[in-house]
Amino acid sequence: MNRYKLGRTPAVRPAALKDLSVYATGSLPKPPRTVEVPKALYPIDGNATYGDCTIAGVAHLIAAWNAETHEHDKVPSEESIVQEYFNLTGGQDTGLNEAEVLKTWQTEGLFGEKITGYAPVNPRDLLQLHQAVAFYGGCYLGIECPESAQEQFSAGEPWTYEDSPVEGGHCVVALGYGPNGGLHCATWGGIAVLEASFLAHYLDEAWVVLPHQMVEAKGDALGIDLPSLEADLARV
């Protein structure tokens, strides 16, 4: 069986940031029953060799946004992803922290582009996770990855709770969900279905990422108090 690499360091929640629901200008609407994963390529991007899942996740979001908005932003190559990863780690294959990756993406840019902002989503609230996917184009997730996830992925099976030993932290990107609630996530060169039982035990951070294209296209319809979010991000 193939053994895939991990590479997400433990979750850190910046004290300055509130949950997405707090920044919403009103109650977020009920999401649709299902959301299909945008039709795009989500390659393994070096994650078979290096612990660069957090940066591969950035590329997966860009590819999904392109498919959803019909934009043509350049999706980074595997070589660029690996290079960016080692730039951020200082040359060591140590993994990265998701909050720090997002901060860098917003303040300095990744692959030549900056995002407008990002906000935490309650990882214990499946409705909020579905809203993040349905209304903001995806959710950047951090899980404690059990051995069973490796086995289930290799077998093409959904990821379920199996009381399996945890191998380490991993970043996956939720881009859709099915009628049973499980999140459909880009990882390891494919799409894994993370069932609700798995999420309840292993998901420990989740983030909405706001690209400038989405903010410009939706404007007030975005449903987020951007000045408040940007003020809090400035204190991170």
Secondary structure, 3 states (H helix, E strand, C coil): CCCCCCCECCCCCCCCCCCHHHHECCCCCCCCCCECCCCCCCCCCCCCCCCCHHHHHHHHHHHHHHHHHCCCCCCCCHHHHHHHHHHHHCCCCCCECHHHHHHHHHHCCECCECEEEEEECCCCCHHHHHHHHHHHCCEEEEEEEEHHHHHHHHCCCCECCCCCCEEEEEEEEEEEECCCCCEEEEECCEEEEECHHHHHHHEEEEEEEEEHHHHHHHHHHHCECHHHHHHHHCCC
